[in-house]
Structure formats: C-alpha cells, structure tokens
C-alpha cells in the first residue's frame, strides 16, 4: 500500500471510529438498561467503518501515479527563521 493511499485510509478510518464512539455512547445513554448487546454491536460497527474506509480509499489507488513514493518529514531540521 502506498503512502498516499494509507493516508487517505487513515483519514477515513479515524473519522469513522470517532463517529462509532459517538453513536455507541448515544445508544448507551438513551437505553442504559438494555441487554448486553454492546460488544456485538461495536464489532459490527467497527467492521462497517473499516469496510467503508477501504472502499472509499480505493479511488486513490487508481488516481495516483505509481512513481510517487513515500516522503518523510524531518521535524528536527534546523531552519533559519530570522
């Protein structure tokens, strides 16, 4: 997996995980006395988030040329700001 695809996948997956946490907390607050369906529901929601992340990252594979490689950012590089 190329870096650009991994970045897009990470963007989608982190966003969907935050949405899942919000939905799970909302369900727990709205119906706190429900049977313990939480673990199964969360597994299904995480699976859906990963699936959506993969599917929505696939166009990035087709759109980017294969010659683009990973680039590293050097945060320790000294720069003259004066």
MARTOR-837705 format. One record per residue: residue number from 1; y, x, z of N, C-alpha, C, CB in turn. Coordinates in steps of 0.1 Angstrom, whole numbers. Each point is the difference from the previous one (the first is absolute). Last residue first. Glycine has a CB too. Example, Ala and Ser with C-alpha at 12.3 -4.5 7.8 and 13.67 -1.06 7.14 Angstrom:
2
2 | -22 | 128 | 71 | 11 | 9 | 0 | 11 | -8 | 8 | -6 | 12 | -22
1 | -51 | -9 | 21 | 12 | -9 | 0 | 12 | 9 | 0 | -12 | -19 | 12
This chain:
82
82 | 337 | 151 | 112 | 15 | 4 | 2 | 7 | 0 | -13 | -6 | 13 | 21
81 | -42 | -20 | -12 | 8 | -12 | 0 | 15 | 3 | 2 | -20 | -12 | 9
80 | -28 | 37 | -26 | 14 | 3 | 4 | 8 | -13 | -1 | -2 | 24 | -7
79 | -53 | -17 | 17 | 10 | -4 | -10 | 14 | 3 | 5 | -15 | -18 | -9
78 | -42 | 28 | 17 | 13 | 2 | 5 | 10 | -3 | -12 | -8 | 17 | 17
77 | -42 | -38 | -6 | 8 | 9 | -9 | 14 | 1 | 5 | -15 | -7 | -19
76 | -23 | -20 | 37 | 5 | 12 | 7 | 8 | 9 | -9 | -20 | -1 | 14
75 | -2 | -39 | -28 | 10 | -4 | 9 | 6 | 12 | 7 | -11 | -22 | 3
74 | -15 | 13 | -51 | 1 | 10 | 11 | 12 | -4 | 9 | -10 | 18 | -15
73 | -26 | -45 | -20 | 14 | 1 | 5 | 0 | 10 | 12 | 6 | -24 | -7
72 | -40 | 16 | -38 | 2 | 2 | 14 | 14 | 1 | 3 | -22 | 11 | 2
71 | -8 | -35 | -43 | 11 | 9 | 3 | 1 | 0 | 15 | 12 | -4 | -21
70 | -51 | -8 | -20 | 5 | -2 | 14 | 11 | 10 | 2 | -22 | -9 | 8
69 | 14 | -4 | -59 | -8 | 4 | 11 | 6 | -3 | 14 | -9 | 18 | -14
68 | 8 | -33 | -42 | 8 | 0 | 12 | -9 | 4 | 12 | 16 | -18 | -9
67 | -31 | 10 | -37 | 5 | 14 | 3 | 8 | 1 | 13 | 1 | 4 | -25
66 | -20 | -45 | 4 | -10 | 8 | 8 | 5 | 14 | 3 | -18 | -13 | -11
65 | 50 | -33 | 5 | -8 | 10 | -8 | -9 | 9 | 9 | 19 | 0 | -17
64 | -6 | -52 | 29 | 5 | 14 | 1 | -8 | 9 | -8 | 7 | -5 | 23
63 | -15 | -43 | -22 | 13 | 3 | -4 | 5 | 14 | 1 | 5 | -23 | 7
62 | -49 | 5 | 6 | 2 | -1 | -14 | 14 | 4 | -5 | -17 | -19 | 1
61 | 6 | 18 | 46 | -9 | 9 | -7 | 2 | 0 | -15 | -17 | -3 | 18
60 | 40 | -28 | 9 | 6 | 13 | 1 | -9 | 11 | -7 | 11 | -7 | 22
59 | -26 | -39 | -17 | 10 | 3 | -11 | 6 | 13 | 0 | 4 | -24 | 0
58 | -33 | 12 | 37 | -7 | 3 | -13 | 10 | 2 | -12 | -20 | -12 | 9
57 | 29 | -4 | 38 | 2 | 15 | -3 | -5 | 4 | -14 | -1 | 4 | 25
56 | -5 | -48 | -5 | 14 | 1 | -4 | 4 | 15 | -3 | 5 | -20 | 14
55 | -50 | 9 | 0 | 3 | -7 | -12 | 14 | 2 | -5 | -17 | -17 | 6
54 | 4 | 35 | 36 | -7 | 7 | -11 | 4 | -7 | -14 | -19 | 7 | 16
53 | 35 | -27 | 24 | 6 | 13 | -2 | -6 | 8 | -12 | 4 | 0 | 25
52 | -23 | -42 | -11 | 13 | -2 | -7 | 7 | 14 | -3 | 2 | -23 | 11
51 | -42 | 25 | 14 | -3 | -5 | -14 | 13 | -2 | -8 | -21 | -11 | 8
50 | 24 | 21 | 38 | -5 | 12 | -7 | -2 | -4 | -15 | -10 | 10 | 21
49 | 21 | -45 | 8 | 11 | 9 | -1 | -4 | 12 | -9 | 10 | -8 | 22
48 | -43 | -22 | -10 | 8 | -6 | -10 | 12 | 9 | -3 | -7 | -23 | 7
47 | -22 | 35 | 28 | -7 | 1 | -13 | 9 | -5 | -11 | -22 | -2 | 11
46 | 37 | -5 | 32 | 1 | 14 | -3 | -6 | 3 | -14 | 0 | 6 | 25
45 | -5 | -49 | -6 | 14 | 2 | -4 | 2 | 15 | -4 | 7 | -18 | 15
44 | -49 | 6 | 2 | 2 | -7 | -13 | 14 | 3 | -5 | -17 | -18 | 5
43 | 6 | 33 | 38 | -7 | 7 | -10 | 2 | -5 | -14 | -17 | 5 | 17
42 | 36 | -29 | 19 | 7 | 12 | -3 | -7 | 9 | -10 | 9 | -1 | 23
41 | -30 | -39 | -8 | 12 | -3 | -8 | 7 | 13 | -4 | 2 | -23 | 12
40 | -38 | 27 | 17 | -5 | -3 | -13 | 12 | -3 | -9 | -21 | -9 | 9
39 | 30 | 16 | 37 | -5 | 12 | -7 | -5 | -2 | -14 | -7 | 7 | 22
38 | 24 | -46 | 4 | 10 | 11 | -3 | -6 | 12 | -7 | 12 | -8 | 19
37 | -30 | -35 | 1 | -1 | 3 | -14 | 8 | 11 | -5 | -5 | -24 | -3
36 | -9 | -1 | 49 | 2 | 14 | -4 | -3 | 2 | -14 | -5 | 7 | 23
35 | 23 | -55 | -5 | -12 | 9 | 1 | 3 | 14 | -5 | -15 | -20 | -2
34 | 57 | -7 | 20 | -10 | -2 | -10 | -12 | 9 | 2 | 17 | -6 | -17
33 | 27 | 1 | 41 | -13 | -4 | 6 | -11 | -2 | -10 | 13 | -10 | 18
32 | 34 | 22 | -28 | -6 | 10 | 8 | -14 | -3 | 6 | 23 | 6 | 6
31 | 11 | -19 | -46 | -12 | -6 | 5 | -7 | 10 | 9 | -2 | -15 | -21
30 | 45 | 25 | 3 | 0 | -15 | -2 | -12 | -6 | 5 | 13 | 4 | -20
29 | -8 | 43 | 24 | 10 | -7 | 8 | 0 | -15 | -2 | 14 | 20 | -2
28 | -42 | 8 | -24 | -4 | 2 | 14 | 10 | -8 | 9 | -11 | 23 | -5
27 | 20 | -20 | -41 | -12 | -9 | 2 | -4 | 1 | 15 | -8 | 3 | -24
26 | 42 | 25 | 10 | 5 | -13 | -1 | -11 | -10 | 3 | 17 | 7 | -16
25 | -28 | 39 | 13 | 8 | -3 | 12 | 5 | -14 | 1 | 7 | 24 | 1
24 | -28 | -10 | -41 | -10 | 0 | 11 | 7 | -4 | 14 | -14 | 17 | -13
23 | 41 | -10 | -26 | -7 | -12 | -1 | -10 | -2 | 12 | 2 | 1 | -25
22 | 22 | 40 | 22 | 9 | -11 | 3 | -8 | -14 | 0 | 19 | 14 | -10
21 | -42 | 25 | -3 | 3 | 0 | 14 | 8 | -11 | 4 | -2 | 25 | 0
20 | -5 | -20 | -46 | -12 | -4 | 7 | 2 | 0 | 15 | -14 | 9 | -18
19 | 48 | 9 | -9 | -1 | -15 | -1 | -12 | -5 | 7 | 12 | 2 | -22
18 | -7 | 44 | 21 | 10 | -6 | 8 | 0 | -15 | -1 | 14 | 21 | -2
17 | -42 | 2 | -27 | -5 | 1 | 14 | 10 | -6 | 10 | -14 | 20 | -6
16 | 26 | -17 | -40 | -10 | -11 | 3 | -5 | 1 | 14 | -6 | -1 | -24
15 | 34 | 36 | 10 | 8 | -13 | 0 | -10 | -11 | 4 | 16 | 9 | -17
14 | -35 | 33 | 10 | 8 | 0 | 13 | 8 | -13 | 1 | 1 | 25 | 0
13 | -25 | -18 | -40 | -9 | -2 | 11 | 7 | -1 | 13 | -18 | 12 | -13
12 | 43 | -3 | -28 | -6 | -13 | 1 | -8 | -2 | 12 | 0 | -1 | -24
11 | 17 | 44 | 18 | 11 | -9 | 1 | -5 | -15 | 2 | 14 | 16 | -14
10 | -45 | 18 | 3 | 4 | 1 | 14 | 12 | -10 | 3 | -7 | 24 | 1
9 | -8 | -19 | -45 | -10 | -7 | 8 | 4 | 0 | 15 | -18 | 8 | -17
8 | 45 | 16 | -13 | 2 | -15 | -2 | -11 | -7 | 8 | 9 | 4 | -23
7 | -12 | 42 | 24 | 13 | -4 | 7 | 2 | -15 | -2 | 10 | 22 | -4
6 | -47 | -2 | -17 | -2 | 0 | 14 | 13 | -5 | 7 | -17 | 19 | -2
5 | 19 | -12 | -44 | -8 | -12 | 3 | -2 | -1 | 15 | -11 | 2 | -23
4 | 33 | 36 | 8 | 9 | -11 | -2 | -8 | -13 | 3 | 13 | 13 | -17
3 | -37 | 28 | 20 | 10 | -2 | 11 | 8 | -12 | -2 | 1 | 24 | 3
2 | -50 | -23 | -25 | 12 | 8 | -1 | 10 | -3 | 11 | -3 | 2 | -25
1 | -52 | -4 | 24 | 12 | -9 | 0 | 12 | 9 | 0 | -12 | -19 | 12
